Amino acid sequence: MAAARFDPFTIEPFSVIRLPYRFEGGHLLEKMFVVLGHRRDGLGEAYAICLKATSQIAVYQNNPGKMRGCVYYAAGQTTCFAVDTVVQPDNQIPIKHSALADAHFDGGLTRGTLPTEFAAQLRTAIANSITMSKAQKARLLELLDCPID
């Protein structure tokens, strides 16, 4: 019996995904991301446009300006995050749909959904960001307004 086909386009905006991810030149590490939407590149390759979520929050706690430019969740505030976590609008990562499908078939992809107020909190964080340019903020807000290719 063939395995059911997995379509990464079914991962909705504001889903939290956890999967093994390889940053440039690094090892595979289990990481969490918030999906904002989906896009195709000029060659037709599909990507989930994601924001990195991190539990390494000391840099944010020690810099109120940076903290205002992210969305903070205390441990257990949402079922998606068991520890204190920030979602970083200035840390956008495109993840190939093929990588999502591979993680799904390997059993390494988990999904959750953020609370409905996340969208408004994210817009506020983008507006308050001290690390993104006006153009970067506009591009990110455009993606929020049109999340799927």
C-alpha positions as CSV (number, residue, x, y, z in Angstrom):
1,M,0.0,0.0,0.0
2,A,1.4,3.4,-1.0
3,A,1.9,6.1,1.6
4,A,-0.6,8.9,1.5
5,R,0.7,11.9,-0.4
6,F,1.6,14.9,1.8
7,D,1.1,18.4,0.5
8,P,3.1,21.0,2.4
9,F,0.6,23.7,1.1
10,T,-1.8,22.3,3.7
11,I,0.3,23.7,6.5
12,E,-1.7,26.8,7.4
13,P,-0.3,30.2,8.3
14,F,0.6,30.6,11.9
15,S,1.3,26.9,12.3
16,V,4.3,26.0,14.4
17,I,6.3,23.2,12.9
18,R,9.2,21.3,14.4
19,L,11.6,19.4,12.2
20,P,15.2,18.5,11.7
21,Y,16.8,21.5,9.9
22,R,20.3,22.1,8.6
23,F,21.5,25.7,8.8
24,E,24.3,26.6,6.4
25,G,27.3,24.3,7.0
26,G,25.8,22.9,10.2
27,H,24.4,19.6,11.5
28,L,20.8,18.6,11.4
29,L,19.1,20.1,14.5
30,E,15.6,19.9,15.8
31,K,14.2,23.4,15.3
32,M,10.8,25.2,15.6
33,F,9.4,27.6,13.0
34,V,6.2,29.6,12.5
35,V,4.9,29.2,9.0
36,L,3.7,32.5,7.5
37,G,2.8,31.4,4.0
38,H,4.0,29.7,0.9
39,R,5.8,30.9,-2.2
40,R,7.4,29.5,-5.3
41,D,10.7,30.7,-6.7
42,G,11.4,31.5,-10.3
43,L,12.0,27.9,-11.1
44,G,8.8,26.7,-9.5
45,E,10.3,25.3,-6.3
46,A,7.8,25.7,-3.5
47,Y,8.8,27.0,0.0
48,A,7.2,27.6,3.3
49,I,8.2,31.1,4.5
50,C,8.9,30.7,8.2
51,L,10.0,32.7,11.2
52,K,12.5,31.1,13.5
53,A,11.3,30.5,17.1
54,T,13.9,30.2,19.8
55,S,14.1,29.4,23.5
56,Q,17.5,31.3,23.6
57,I,15.8,34.4,24.9
58,A,18.4,36.0,27.1
59,V,19.4,38.5,24.3
60,Y,15.8,39.6,24.2
61,Q,15.3,39.8,27.9
62,N,18.4,41.9,28.2
63,N,17.4,44.3,25.4
64,P,13.9,45.7,25.7
65,G,14.1,47.2,22.2
66,K,14.7,43.8,20.7
67,M,12.0,42.2,22.9
68,R,9.4,44.6,21.5
69,G,10.3,43.4,18.0
70,C,9.4,39.8,18.7
71,V,6.4,37.8,20.0
72,Y,7.1,36.3,23.4
73,Y,5.4,33.2,24.9
74,A,6.1,32.1,28.5
75,A,6.5,28.4,29.0
76,G,3.1,26.7,28.7
77,Q,1.3,29.8,27.5
78,T,0.5,27.9,24.4
79,T,0.7,24.2,23.8
80,C,3.2,24.9,21.0
81,F,6.0,26.0,23.4
82,A,6.9,24.1,26.6
83,V,9.6,26.6,27.5
84,D,9.9,30.4,27.2
85,T,10.1,31.2,23.5
86,V,10.3,34.2,21.2
87,V,9.2,34.2,17.6
88,Q,11.6,36.3,15.6
89,P,10.1,38.4,12.7
90,D,13.6,39.5,11.7
91,N,14.8,35.8,11.3
92,Q,12.9,34.6,8.2
93,I,13.8,31.3,6.7
94,P,12.4,29.7,3.6
95,I,12.0,25.9,4.0
96,K,11.7,23.9,0.8
97,H,8.5,21.9,0.5
98,S,10.6,18.9,-0.3
99,A,12.4,19.2,3.1
100,L,9.0,19.4,4.8
101,A,7.7,16.3,2.9
102,D,10.9,14.4,3.8
103,A,10.5,15.2,7.5
104,H,6.8,14.2,7.3
105,F,7.6,10.8,5.8
106,D,10.5,10.2,8.2
107,G,8.1,11.0,11.1
108,G,10.2,14.1,12.1
109,L,7.6,16.8,11.4
110,T,5.2,17.9,14.1
111,R,2.7,20.7,13.8
112,G,0.7,22.9,16.1
113,T,-1.3,26.1,15.8
114,L,-0.7,29.4,17.6
115,P,-3.5,31.3,19.3
116,T,-5.6,33.6,17.1
117,E,-4.1,36.7,18.7
118,F,-0.7,35.8,17.2
119,A,-1.4,37.7,14.0
120,A,-2.0,41.0,15.8
121,Q,0.9,40.4,18.1
122,L,3.2,39.7,15.1
123,R,2.1,42.9,13.3
124,T,2.9,44.9,16.5
125,A,6.3,43.2,16.8
126,I,7.1,44.0,13.1
127,A,6.1,47.6,13.6
128,N,8.3,47.8,16.8
129,S,11.3,46.0,15.3
130,I,14.6,47.9,15.7
131,T,16.4,45.4,13.5
132,M,14.4,45.4,10.3
133,S,14.3,48.2,7.7
134,K,11.1,49.8,6.5
135,A,11.3,47.7,3.3
136,Q,11.8,44.5,5.2
137,K,8.8,45.3,7.4
138,A,6.7,46.1,4.3
139,R,7.7,42.8,2.6
140,L,6.8,40.8,5.7
141,L,3.5,42.6,6.2
142,E,2.7,41.9,2.5
143,L,3.3,38.2,3.1
144,L,0.9,38.3,6.0
145,D,-1.8,39.8,3.8
146,C,-1.3,37.2,1.0
147,P,0.0,34.1,2.7
148,I,-0.3,31.4,0.0
149,D,1.2,31.5,-3.5
